[in-house]
Amino acid sequence: LVAIHCLLEFFISRYDNVEKPFLEIDGVDGNGCITLRELMEGLEAMDCHKFDSKKGAKGGATKEARIDAIFRYLDPGGEGSVSREEWAILDQLWKEFDLSIREFVHFLMLSFGDDLMDAWMALDEDEGGELDEEEWLQAVVSVGYFGPAKVVFALLDSSDDGNISFDEFQVLEKYKPTRSPQ
């Protein structure tokens, strides 16, 4: 489900785990369940634009329809609410996305060393300061990366503007392996 991937792309670029956005949507005095309305309002309050209609898109689902599809996926019993346990299904996908990013960072470190600026300079060949998805896909292949580049791009594009800036790229710093003291 593409909409679930979009939701996770949004969450992983802003939170440390899937529990935090659940708690934020449910609210301080929440009841441990999220309704469709709470999900829509929560994503709006989080300034999530992953489901907005793209300019020039034809025949695509509306923002509401995409969020409704996510809700139905998370509420398989159709009770009209998503419990914390039902929400936890997102955790496995979260772990897969997280692993993809860690593997990409590992590749960059093997190829360019510990300084991600060196990797950025190789990827941003024209020194434009940003990479759109097409540029990104060409750049990662040119440096020898053949993993899930589209997933990594989507996770790094935290502004949802279709470009990755160096500021967004620097998020990869938190995915670098920690060195144990010797």
N, C-alpha and C positions, 0 to 999 in steps of 0.2 A: 504494500500500500504506500504509494508515493507520499501521501499526506502525512503518514506516520513518520516517514523519513524526514520530511520538512520540519515537523514538530521537534524531533530529536536534534536536528541540525541547529534549530533555534536554541533549545535548552542547553546543549553541550557547549555552545559558545558563550553561555552566560552563567551556568550553574556547575557545581561540583558533582551532583548526582541527581537522579530523577525524583527523589523524595522532596527536595527543596521547592521545585516549581509546584508540586502537588500541594504542599503546605501553603505556599503563597496564594494559590488559586482558592483553596478551601478557606483561607482567612484565619485570623487569630482565634476567633471563637468558632471555628469550623466544626462540622459534625463528623469528619472523617470520610465524607463522600462528596463528590463533585457532580453537579447537574450540568446539563448542556449549557444552560444560561450562565452558570458560574464559569464554565470553561471559556465561553465566548468573551465574557466580561474580563476574566483573568488574563487572557491573551491580549486583549485590547489594553488593559492596564500595564502589561509588560511591554507594550509598544511592539508587539509582534506583527511583522508585515509579510511573513512567509506565505500567507494565503491570500494576499491582495491580488486582484486581477492584474496581470502584466499588460503594459501598453501594447496594443496591436494584437493581443491574443484573441483568437476567434473560437467560439464554441466551448470555452473552458468552463469548468464549474465555478460557481460563485464562492466567495470567501466562506459564507455561511454553510454551503453544501460541503465544502472541504472539511470544515471543523465538525460538522455533523457526521461525516464519514469517520473521522477519528473517534468521535464519541461512541458511535455504534461499534467500532472495532474494540474499544476499551470496555464497553458494556455488553458483552456477549449474551448475557441473560435477558437483556432488554428491560431491566428494572427502572430505567430512567435516571440512574446515578452510577457513578464510577467509584468504587471503594478503593482504599489504599492497596488492597491485595490485587484488585484488577489493574490498577495503575502500574503495579510492579512488573507487569509483562514488558514494560518499556525498558526495564533494567537490562535484560539480555541484549536487546538491540543497542542500548547505550554502551555496553561493554564491547560489542563488536566495532562500533564507531570509534571508541576510545583506542582500541587495539590498532585500528587502521591508522590513526594519527600517530600513535607511538612507533609503529613500523615505518611510517614516512619520516619521522624525525630521526630514527635510527639510520635510515638510508642517507639522509642529509648529513648526519654527523660522520658516517663512514666516508662519504664522498667529499665533504668540504671542511671537516673538522668541527670543533665545538662552537665556533662563532656562526650563528645563523645568518648574520649579515653577509658572510661570504656566499652562502647558499642563495640568499635573496639576490645578490648582485649577478649571480650566474643565471637565475631564473628571469630576472627583469633585464633582459639583454639590451633593450632599447632605452633603458634608464628612464622610463616614463613615470615611475613611482607607483604604478598600479598595473595589475594584470587582469584582463577580463578572462572569462572561462576558456575561450578558444586559445588565447595567448598562453594561459596556464597549462592547458593540456599539451600544447606543442613544447613548451619549456621543460616540463617534467620528463617528457619522452626524450628530449634532446640531452638531458643530463643522465639518462639511463634508468629512470623510475618507471616501472610498468605495473604498479599496484593500483588501487582504487582512487585514481586522481580526482575524479568528479566528486566523490564523497569528501575527500580532503578539501577540495575547493569550496564546496557548499558549507562545510563546517567552519572554514576560515572566514568566509564572507559574512561576518557578523552584522554588517550594516544592511545586508540584503540588497545591495545596489548592483550586483552582478560583477563586481570588481574586488580584488584583494589588494589592499594597501600594505605597506611595510608594517604599519601599526597592527593591522589584523594578523599579518604573518608572524609577528613577534609573540603571539599567543602560544606558538609552538614551544617557547622557552619552558613553559610549565610541564611539557611532555618529555623533556630531556630526562634521561635516567639520572637518579641521584647517585653520587659516588659515595661508596662506603669508606670511612677513614681507614688508612692502612697503618 
